[in-house]
Amino acid sequence: MNFMRQFFAILRLNLSGAGQRLGSLLTIVIGVTCAVGVLVSMLAMGTGARNEQLGDVRDDRAVLTSVGARIMASSITRDQASTVLGLPGIRKDSDGKPIVTFEVAIPIEARRRVTGVRFFFPLVGTSGNFRAIRPDLHFTAGRTFKPGLHELIVGNPCVRQFDGFALGDSRSIRGSDWTIVGQFDQGKTQQCAVLADVDTVMTMFVRSTYNNLGVRLQSPDDLDVLRAAVEKDPTLHLEVRSERRAIEDGFKQFNALLNFVGYFVGTIMAIGATLGAVNSLYAIVDSRRRELATLRAIGFSSAAIVASVLCESILLALPGALLGAALAWLFFNGLQASPFGYSFKLAVTLSLAVTGIAWALAMGLLGGLLPALRAARVPVTTALRAS
């Protein structure tokens, strides 16, 4: 009898007795379900955060910062900003002016509505043409800020999440009262955005440089044109990145932390599930010692026995993997989360489900390895003594 015939014969024999070992099998399935469900739901935080970060990204927008600096730590002089206005590749508005916004970000404080917990986020000072570079921004109440005045406009997520952001409210910043004169929505973002006149913010906080410049390109292909022009000018020590790249770089550490937490917790659960599977499979093998020894006695190879037990272990992990991924999607997909103050919705995607299933099959393989080797070493004398 060749290997494959032996393998399938033993596998059918193993699975046919599943009803008699229901308790051990349920232990494996439940353990794998919990491990996969936790892993997928934890990784859904990272996926949801990236969806939030990149949800409104446009290919025709670029960000300029000082070389090697993150946006909040970047420093661009007024002279450099003026030079950028004359570079090629930048779209112009209806008045023939280049669409470039000068921005500076200052951390300010607010308190969450329900918990009262303090949270810091940036007050972004921006130039008056900000709507030309953010066409997805539209006002739902009030008006835009006026240059030179202590006026703020806020995103509607601020109104929903924090106290003191209603239209007409006054907020104390650096000892001065700033009035909220407008509320807006911008794309699908869940983040609180607060905008004000850039020159007023810089005067208030005694700043002489911008953090970054936002640029609307004529087309996505003009990114390289703009980058080449910046690199060619010796007075511009600036770095040009696409909006997507700039955001990814800015959130690299945050996303890495979310992925670490997801895989760390998932690994702990996987170890527990694997150990549970090992114990259950050991019990199954022990209950079939006479049966396995008989197979060895009549000529079945050890390799076929090992392969069949491993396959059984993987097949037992598969229902748990599917159930765990399904439960993660049912209970956590679209759930609002705010780790470290950053708000987003969890996203359980097909790729995460595939990752969870692959994780479960690996658990099944590792969990079945030692019991499979033990099954292959069952002495033939066990069957002979029993007969």
C-alpha positions as CSV (number, residue, x, y, z in Angstrom):
1,M,0.0,0.0,0.0
2,N,1.5,3.3,-1.0
3,F,2.0,6.3,1.3
4,M,-1.0,8.3,0.0
5,R,-3.4,5.4,0.4
6,Q,-2.1,4.8,3.9
7,F,-2.4,8.5,4.8
8,F,-6.0,8.9,3.7
9,A,-7.0,5.5,5.2
10,I,-5.7,6.6,8.6
11,L,-7.1,10.1,8.3
12,R,-10.6,8.7,7.6
13,L,-10.2,6.4,10.6
14,N,-9.2,9.3,12.8
15,L,-12.0,11.6,11.8
16,S,-14.7,8.8,11.9
17,G,-14.2,8.6,15.7
18,A,-14.6,12.4,16.2
19,G,-17.9,12.0,18.0
20,Q,-16.4,9.8,20.7
21,R,-13.7,12.5,21.5
22,L,-16.0,15.5,21.3
23,G,-14.7,17.1,24.5
24,S,-11.1,17.1,23.4
25,L,-12.0,18.4,19.9
26,L,-14.1,21.2,21.3
27,T,-11.1,22.3,23.5
28,I,-9.0,22.7,20.3
29,V,-11.7,24.5,18.4
30,I,-12.6,26.9,21.2
31,G,-9.0,27.7,21.9
32,V,-8.2,28.4,18.3
33,T,-11.4,30.5,18.0
34,C,-10.4,32.7,20.9
35,A,-6.8,33.1,19.6
36,V,-7.9,34.0,16.1
37,G,-10.7,36.3,17.3
38,V,-8.3,38.2,19.6
39,L,-5.6,38.4,17.0
40,V,-7.8,39.7,14.2
41,S,-9.6,42.2,16.4
42,M,-6.4,43.6,17.7
43,L,-4.9,43.9,14.2
44,A,-8.1,45.5,13.1
45,M,-7.0,48.5,15.2
46,G,-3.9,49.0,13.0
47,T,-6.0,48.6,9.8
48,G,-8.6,51.0,11.0
49,A,-6.0,53.6,12.0
50,R,-4.3,53.4,8.6
51,N,-7.7,53.7,6.9
52,E,-8.4,56.8,9.0
53,Q,-5.0,58.3,8.3
54,L,-5.2,57.7,4.5
55,G,-8.9,57.9,3.9
56,D,-8.8,61.4,2.5
57,V,-5.4,61.3,0.9
58,R,-5.2,62.8,-2.7
59,D,-2.5,62.0,-5.2
60,D,-2.3,65.6,-6.4
61,R,-1.2,67.0,-3.0
62,A,2.3,67.2,-1.6
63,V,3.9,68.3,1.6
64,L,7.1,70.2,2.0
65,T,9.1,70.1,5.2
66,S,12.7,70.7,6.2
67,V,15.0,67.8,5.3
68,G,14.7,64.8,7.6
69,A,12.2,66.4,9.9
70,R,8.7,65.4,10.9
71,I,5.9,67.8,10.2
72,M,5.6,69.0,13.8
73,A,9.4,69.5,14.2
74,S,10.0,71.0,10.7
75,S,11.1,74.6,10.3
76,I,10.6,76.6,7.0
77,T,11.5,80.2,6.8
78,R,9.4,82.8,5.2
79,D,12.0,83.4,2.5
80,Q,12.0,79.7,1.6
81,A,8.2,79.7,1.5
82,S,8.1,82.6,-0.9
83,T,10.6,80.9,-3.2
84,V,8.4,77.8,-3.3
85,L,5.6,79.8,-4.7
86,G,7.5,80.3,-8.0
87,L,8.4,76.6,-8.5
88,P,7.0,74.5,-11.4
89,G,4.4,71.8,-11.0
90,I,2.1,73.7,-8.7
91,R,-1.5,74.2,-9.6
92,K,-2.9,77.8,-9.7
93,D,-6.3,79.0,-8.6
94,S,-8.7,81.0,-10.7
95,D,-6.8,84.2,-9.9
96,G,-3.5,82.7,-11.2
97,K,-2.0,82.3,-7.7
98,P,-0.2,79.1,-6.8
99,I,-2.2,76.9,-4.4
100,V,0.2,76.6,-1.5
101,T,-0.7,76.8,2.2
102,F,1.7,77.9,4.9
103,E,1.0,75.9,8.1
104,V,2.2,75.8,11.7
105,A,0.9,73.4,14.4
106,I,0.7,74.2,18.1
107,P,-0.6,71.7,20.7
108,I,-3.7,72.7,22.6
109,E,-5.7,71.0,25.3
110,A,-9.4,69.9,25.5
111,R,-11.5,67.6,27.6
112,R,-13.5,64.7,26.4
113,R,-17.3,65.0,26.9
114,V,-18.0,61.8,28.7
115,T,-14.8,61.0,30.7
116,G,-13.4,64.5,31.2
117,V,-10.0,63.2,30.3
118,R,-7.5,65.8,29.0
119,F,-6.4,65.4,25.5
120,F,-3.8,67.3,23.4
121,F,-4.1,67.9,19.7
122,P,-2.8,70.5,17.2
123,L,-4.2,73.9,16.6
124,V,-3.2,74.3,12.9
125,G,-2.5,77.8,11.7
126,T,-3.1,78.0,8.0
127,S,-3.2,80.6,5.2
128,G,-6.5,81.9,3.9
129,N,-6.5,79.8,0.7
130,F,-6.7,76.5,2.7
131,R,-10.0,75.5,1.0
132,A,-8.3,75.4,-2.4
133,I,-6.0,72.6,-1.2
134,R,-8.8,70.9,0.8
135,P,-11.7,70.8,-1.7
136,D,-13.4,68.1,0.5
137,L,-13.8,70.6,3.3
138,H,-17.3,72.2,3.6
139,F,-18.8,74.3,6.3
140,T,-21.9,73.1,8.1
141,A,-22.3,76.2,10.3
142,G,-20.8,79.6,10.6
143,R,-18.0,81.0,8.5
144,T,-14.3,80.9,8.0
145,F,-11.8,82.8,10.2
146,K,-10.7,86.3,9.4
147,P,-7.0,87.2,9.2
148,G,-5.6,89.0,12.2
149,L,-8.4,88.0,14.6
150,H,-8.5,85.4,17.3
151,E,-11.0,83.2,15.6
152,L,-11.2,79.4,15.2
153,I,-13.0,77.0,12.9
154,V,-13.4,73.4,14.1
155,G,-14.2,70.1,12.6
156,N,-17.5,68.5,13.7
157,P,-15.7,65.6,15.4
158,C,-14.4,68.2,17.9
159,V,-18.0,69.1,18.7
160,R,-19.0,65.5,19.2
161,Q,-16.0,64.4,21.2
162,F,-15.0,67.4,23.3
163,D,-16.5,70.2,25.4
164,G,-16.3,73.8,24.5
165,F,-16.4,73.6,20.7
166,A,-19.9,74.8,19.9
167,L,-20.4,77.7,17.6
168,G,-19.8,80.9,19.5
169,D,-17.9,79.3,22.3
170,S,-14.8,81.0,23.5
171,R,-11.6,79.1,24.3
172,S,-8.6,80.5,26.2
173,I,-5.3,79.9,24.4
174,R,-2.2,81.5,25.8
175,G,-4.2,83.8,28.0
176,S,-6.3,85.1,25.0
177,D,-9.9,84.3,24.2
178,W,-10.4,82.7,20.8
179,T,-14.0,82.5,19.4
180,I,-15.3,79.6,17.4
181,V,-16.9,81.1,14.3
182,G,-17.3,78.0,12.1
183,Q,-17.8,74.3,12.0
184,F,-16.9,72.0,9.1
185,D,-16.8,68.4,7.8
186,Q,-13.8,67.2,5.9
187,G,-14.0,63.9,4.1
188,K,-14.5,60.8,6.3
189,T,-12.1,61.7,9.1
190,Q,-13.0,61.2,12.7
191,Q,-10.2,63.5,14.0
192,C,-10.7,66.8,15.7
193,A,-9.3,69.5,13.5
194,V,-9.0,73.1,14.7
195,L,-7.8,75.8,12.2
196,A,-6.9,79.5,12.6
197,D,-5.1,82.2,10.7
198,V,-1.4,81.2,10.4
199,D,0.0,84.7,11.0
200,T,-2.2,85.3,14.1
201,V,-1.1,81.9,15.5
202,M,2.6,82.7,14.8
203,T,2.3,86.1,16.4
204,M,0.6,84.7,19.5
205,F,3.2,81.9,20.0
206,V,6.2,84.0,18.9
207,R,7.0,81.8,15.9
208,S,9.0,82.9,12.9
209,T,9.0,79.8,10.8
210,Y,6.3,77.5,9.3
211,N,6.1,73.8,10.1
212,N,5.2,72.7,6.6
213,L,3.8,73.8,3.2
214,G,0.8,72.1,1.6
215,V,0.9,72.1,-2.2
216,R,-1.8,71.3,-4.7
217,L,-0.1,69.8,-7.8
218,Q,-1.2,70.2,-11.4
219,S,-1.2,66.4,-11.6
220,P,0.3,63.5,-9.6
221,D,3.1,63.3,-12.1
222,D,4.3,66.8,-11.2
223,L,5.5,65.6,-7.8
224,D,8.8,64.7,-9.4
225,V,8.9,68.0,-11.2
226,L,8.5,69.9,-8.0
227,R,11.0,67.7,-6.2
228,A,13.6,68.2,-8.8
229,A,13.1,72.0,-8.7
230,V,13.5,72.0,-4.9
231,E,16.6,69.9,-5.0
232,K,18.1,72.2,-7.7
233,D,17.7,75.3,-5.6
234,P,20.6,75.6,-3.1
235,T,18.6,78.0,-0.9
236,L,15.9,75.4,-0.3
237,H,16.9,72.8,2.3
238,L,13.5,71.2,2.0
239,E,12.1,67.7,1.4
240,V,9.1,67.1,-1.0
241,R,6.9,64.1,-0.2
242,S,3.5,63.0,-1.5
243,E,0.7,63.5,1.0
244,R,0.4,59.7,1.5
245,R,4.1,59.3,2.2
246,A,4.2,62.3,4.6
247,I,1.3,60.9,6.6
248,E,2.8,57.4,6.6
249,D,6.1,58.7,7.9
250,G,4.3,60.8,10.6
251,F,2.3,57.8,11.9
252,K,5.0,55.2,11.5
253,Q,5.8,54.8,15.2
254,F,2.1,54.9,16.2
255,N,1.2,52.2,13.6
256,A,4.2,50.1,14.7
257,L,3.0,50.3,18.3
258,L,-0.5,49.1,17.3
259,N,0.9,46.2,15.3
260,F,3.2,45.2,18.2
261,V,0.3,45.2,20.6
262,G,-1.8,43.2,18.2
263,Y,0.8,40.5,17.5
264,F,2.0,40.4,21.2
265,V,-1.5,39.8,22.6
266,G,-2.2,37.4,19.6
267,T,1.0,35.5,20.3
268,I,0.1,35.0,23.9
269,M,-3.3,33.7,23.0
270,A,-1.8,31.5,20.3
271,I,0.6,29.9,22.7
272,G,-2.2,29.1,25.1
273,A,-4.3,27.6,22.3
274,T,-1.4,25.6,21.0
275,L,-0.7,24.1,24.4
276,G,-4.3,23.3,24.7
277,A,-4.3,21.6,21.3
278,V,-1.1,19.6,22.3
279,N,-2.8,18.3,25.5
280,S,-6.0,17.4,23.7
281,L,-4.1,15.6,20.9
282,Y,-2.0,13.8,23.3
283,A,-5.1,12.5,25.0
284,I,-6.6,11.5,21.6
285,V,-3.4,9.7,20.7
286,D,-3.3,7.9,24.0
287,S,-6.9,6.8,23.6
288,R,-5.9,5.2,20.2
289,R,-2.7,3.6,21.2
290,R,-3.9,0.0,20.5
291,E,-5.5,1.2,17.2
292,L,-2.3,2.9,16.0
293,A,-0.1,-0.1,17.1
294,T,-2.3,-2.4,15.1
295,L,-1.9,-0.2,12.0
296,R,1.9,-0.4,12.5
297,A,1.7,-4.2,12.9
298,I,-0.1,-4.7,9.6
299,G,2.4,-2.6,7.7
300,F,1.3,1.1,7.9
301,S,4.4,3.4,7.9
302,S,5.3,5.8,10.6
303,A,5.4,8.6,8.1
304,A,1.7,8.0,7.1
305,I,0.7,8.1,10.8
306,V,2.6,11.3,11.5
307,A,1.2,13.0,8.4
308,S,-2.4,11.9,9.2
309,V,-2.2,13.2,12.8
310,L,-0.8,16.5,11.6
311,C,-3.5,16.9,9.0
312,E,-6.1,16.1,11.6
313,S,-4.7,18.8,13.9
314,I,-4.8,21.3,11.0
315,L,-8.3,20.3,10.0
316,L,-9.5,20.8,13.6
317,A,-7.9,24.3,13.7
318,L,-9.7,25.4,10.6
319,P,-13.3,25.6,12.0
320,G,-11.9,27.6,14.9
321,A,-10.1,29.9,12.5
322,L,-13.2,30.6,10.4
323,L,-15.3,31.1,13.5
324,G,-12.8,33.4,15.2
325,A,-12.5,35.6,12.1
326,A,-16.3,35.7,11.7
327,L,-16.8,36.7,15.4
328,A,-14.1,39.4,15.1
329,W,-15.9,40.9,12.1
330,L,-19.3,40.6,13.8
331,F,-18.4,42.3,17.1
332,F,-15.5,44.6,16.2
333,N,-15.7,45.7,12.6
334,G,-16.7,49.4,12.6
335,L,-16.3,49.7,16.4
336,Q,-15.1,53.1,17.5
337,A,-11.7,53.1,19.3
338,S,-9.5,55.9,20.7
339,P,-6.2,54.5,21.8
340,F,-3.7,57.2,22.9
341,G,-6.4,59.8,22.1
342,Y,-6.5,59.0,18.3
343,S,-10.0,58.1,17.2
344,F,-10.8,55.7,14.4
345,K,-13.0,52.7,13.5
346,L,-11.7,49.2,13.7
347,A,-11.6,47.5,10.3
348,V,-11.7,43.7,10.0
349,T,-10.7,43.1,6.4
350,L,-10.4,40.0,4.2
351,S,-6.6,40.2,4.5
352,L,-6.8,40.1,8.3
353,A,-9.1,37.1,8.1
354,V,-6.6,35.3,5.9
355,T,-3.8,36.2,8.4
356,G,-5.9,34.8,11.2
357,I,-6.6,31.6,9.3
358,A,-2.9,31.2,8.5
359,W,-2.1,31.8,12.1
360,A,-4.6,29.1,13.2
361,L,-3.2,26.6,10.7
362,A,0.3,27.2,12.0
363,M,-1.1,26.6,15.5
364,G,-2.6,23.4,14.3
365,L,0.7,22.3,12.7
366,L,2.8,23.1,15.8
367,G,0.2,21.7,18.2
368,G,0.0,18.4,16.3
369,L,3.7,17.8,15.8
370,L,4.6,16.2,19.1
371,P,1.5,14.1,19.4
372,A,2.0,13.0,15.8
373,L,5.6,11.9,16.6
374,R,4.3,10.1,19.7
375,A,1.7,8.3,17.6
376,A,4.3,7.1,15.2
377,R,6.4,5.6,18.0
378,V,3.6,3.6,19.6
379,P,5.2,0.1,20.0
380,V,3.8,-2.7,17.9
381,T,3.9,-4.9,21.0
382,T,1.0,-2.8,22.4
383,A,-1.3,-4.3,19.8
384,L,0.1,-7.8,20.2
385,R,-0.4,-7.8,23.9
386,A,-3.9,-6.5,23.5
387,S,-4.7,-9.4,21.1
